Amino acid sequence: MMPYLLLALVLVLSIVFISSHNELVLLRNRADEAFSQLDVYLKTRSTLAVDAAKLAKPFFEKESSDVLAFANAKDKSVDLNRLDREESLRLALGKLFIACEGSELKENAEFCALSERLESLDLSLKEAVRFYDSAARAYNIKVESFPASLVASLCKFERKPVF
């Protein structure tokens, strides 16, 4: 009788471990996929920001320099420094476009097209951030929940940053 109980216990623990591991992998992959899409939007915004700053440079030296500094930052790791940098780029772009409001640059067709693309991209970016945050939160909750937290610590599943 005792060997059967032990075998049943091992079987139940194995099933819990495997199902928790598989769910952690699924949630991690969803969060990684969501971040990949978000990263594409961030890189596109950075490229468009550089183009806008170059067009505005003859008119607004300081604002253009700020945008270029944030857009050309080399460290692309997924950490809070990058999140801070992305927010700084967004704010610098906002200052640039506010400065351009009353200028002749506002009548430049190329600059207007870039401005419209950036506005459209910002809407897509906000949606991508929401989707990523949702996926990252679901993953983080699973990483911290019992019994998945035991599997997460054994298999080195780490929390994802949230925007």
C-alpha positions as CSV (number, residue, x, y, z in Angstrom):
1,M,0.0,0.0,0.0
2,M,2.8,2.4,0.9
3,P,4.7,2.1,-2.4
4,Y,1.4,3.0,-4.3
5,L,0.9,6.1,-2.2
6,L,4.5,7.2,-2.7
7,L,4.1,6.5,-6.5
8,A,0.9,8.5,-6.6
9,L,2.5,11.4,-4.7
10,V,5.5,11.5,-7.1
11,L,3.1,11.3,-10.0
12,V,1.0,14.2,-8.7
13,L,4.0,16.3,-8.0
14,S,5.5,15.6,-11.4
15,I,2.2,16.7,-13.1
16,V,2.1,19.9,-11.0
17,F,5.7,20.7,-11.9
18,I,5.3,20.0,-15.6
19,S,2.1,21.9,-15.9
20,S,3.5,24.9,-14.0
21,H,6.6,24.9,-16.1
22,N,4.6,24.7,-19.3
23,E,2.4,27.6,-18.3
24,L,5.4,29.7,-17.3
25,V,7.0,29.0,-20.7
26,L,3.7,30.0,-22.4
27,L,3.3,33.2,-20.5
28,R,7.0,34.1,-20.9
29,N,6.8,33.6,-24.6
30,R,3.6,35.7,-24.9
31,A,5.4,38.5,-23.0
32,D,8.5,38.2,-25.2
33,E,6.4,38.3,-28.3
34,A,4.5,41.4,-27.1
35,F,7.8,43.1,-26.3
36,S,9.2,42.2,-29.7
37,Q,6.2,44.1,-31.3
38,L,6.7,47.0,-28.9
39,D,10.4,47.1,-29.7
40,V,9.6,47.4,-33.4
41,Y,7.4,50.4,-32.7
42,L,10.1,52.0,-30.4
43,K,12.8,51.6,-33.1
44,T,10.5,53.0,-35.7
45,R,9.7,56.0,-33.5
46,S,13.4,56.5,-32.8
47,T,14.1,56.5,-36.6
48,L,11.3,59.0,-37.3
49,A,12.4,61.2,-34.4
50,V,15.9,61.4,-35.9
51,D,14.4,62.4,-39.3
52,A,12.2,65.0,-37.6
53,A,15.1,66.4,-35.6
54,K,17.3,66.7,-38.7
55,L,14.5,68.6,-40.5
56,A,14.0,70.9,-37.6
57,K,17.7,71.4,-36.7
58,P,18.1,74.6,-38.8
59,F,15.1,76.2,-37.0
60,F,15.4,74.7,-33.4
61,E,19.0,73.7,-32.5
62,K,18.4,72.9,-28.8
63,E,15.2,70.9,-29.2
64,S,16.6,69.0,-32.2
65,S,19.8,68.2,-30.2
66,D,17.8,66.8,-27.3
67,V,15.7,64.5,-29.6
68,L,18.9,63.3,-31.4
69,A,20.6,62.6,-28.1
70,F,17.8,60.4,-26.8
71,A,17.1,58.7,-30.2
72,N,20.7,57.7,-30.7
73,A,21.2,56.2,-27.3
74,K,23.2,53.0,-27.8
75,D,22.1,50.9,-24.8
76,K,19.1,48.9,-26.1
77,S,18.7,46.5,-23.1
78,V,15.3,46.0,-21.6
79,D,15.7,47.7,-18.3
80,L,14.5,50.8,-16.5
81,N,17.2,53.0,-18.1
82,R,15.7,52.2,-21.5
83,L,12.2,52.9,-20.3
84,D,13.4,56.2,-18.9
85,R,15.2,57.0,-22.2
86,E,12.0,56.2,-24.2
87,E,10.0,58.5,-22.0
88,S,12.7,61.2,-22.3
89,L,12.6,60.8,-26.1
90,R,8.8,61.2,-26.1
91,L,9.0,64.3,-24.0
92,A,11.8,65.8,-26.2
93,L,9.7,65.1,-29.3
94,G,6.8,66.9,-27.7
95,K,8.9,69.9,-26.9
96,L,10.2,69.9,-30.5
97,F,6.7,69.8,-32.0
98,I,5.5,72.5,-29.6
99,A,8.4,74.7,-30.7
100,C,7.4,74.1,-34.3
101,E,3.8,75.1,-33.8
102,G,4.2,78.8,-34.8
103,S,7.1,78.4,-37.2
104,E,7.5,78.1,-41.0
105,L,8.6,74.5,-40.5
106,K,5.0,73.6,-39.7
107,E,4.3,74.3,-43.4
108,N,7.0,72.0,-44.6
109,A,5.2,69.0,-46.3
110,E,7.9,66.5,-45.3
111,F,7.9,67.6,-41.7
112,C,4.0,67.5,-41.6
113,A,4.1,63.9,-43.0
114,L,6.7,62.9,-40.3
115,S,4.6,64.5,-37.6
116,E,1.4,62.6,-38.7
117,R,3.4,59.3,-38.9
118,L,4.7,59.9,-35.4
119,E,1.2,60.7,-34.1
120,S,-0.2,57.5,-35.7
121,L,2.7,55.5,-34.4
122,D,2.2,56.9,-30.9
123,L,-1.3,55.4,-30.9
124,S,0.0,52.0,-32.0
125,L,2.7,52.3,-29.4
126,K,0.3,52.9,-26.6
127,E,-1.7,49.9,-27.6
128,A,1.5,47.8,-27.8
129,V,2.5,49.0,-24.3
130,R,-0.8,48.0,-22.9
131,F,-0.6,44.6,-24.6
132,Y,2.9,44.0,-23.3
133,D,2.1,45.2,-19.8
134,S,-0.8,42.9,-19.7
135,A,1.3,39.9,-20.8
136,A,4.1,40.8,-18.5
137,R,1.8,41.2,-15.5
138,A,0.2,37.8,-16.2
139,Y,3.7,36.3,-16.4
140,N,4.9,38.1,-13.2
141,I,1.8,37.0,-11.3
142,K,2.4,33.4,-12.3
143,V,6.1,33.6,-11.3
144,E,5.1,34.8,-7.8
145,S,2.2,32.4,-7.3
146,F,2.5,29.1,-5.5
147,P,3.3,26.4,-6.7
148,A,4.6,28.0,-9.9
149,S,6.9,30.2,-7.8
150,L,8.9,27.0,-6.8
151,V,9.2,26.0,-10.4
152,A,10.1,29.5,-11.4
153,S,12.9,29.7,-8.9
154,L,14.2,26.2,-9.8
155,C,14.1,27.0,-13.5
156,K,15.3,30.6,-13.3
157,F,12.2,32.3,-14.6
158,E,12.6,36.0,-13.8
159,R,10.1,38.9,-13.6
160,K,9.6,41.1,-16.7
161,P,9.8,44.8,-16.4
162,V,6.5,46.7,-16.9
163,F,6.3,50.1,-18.6
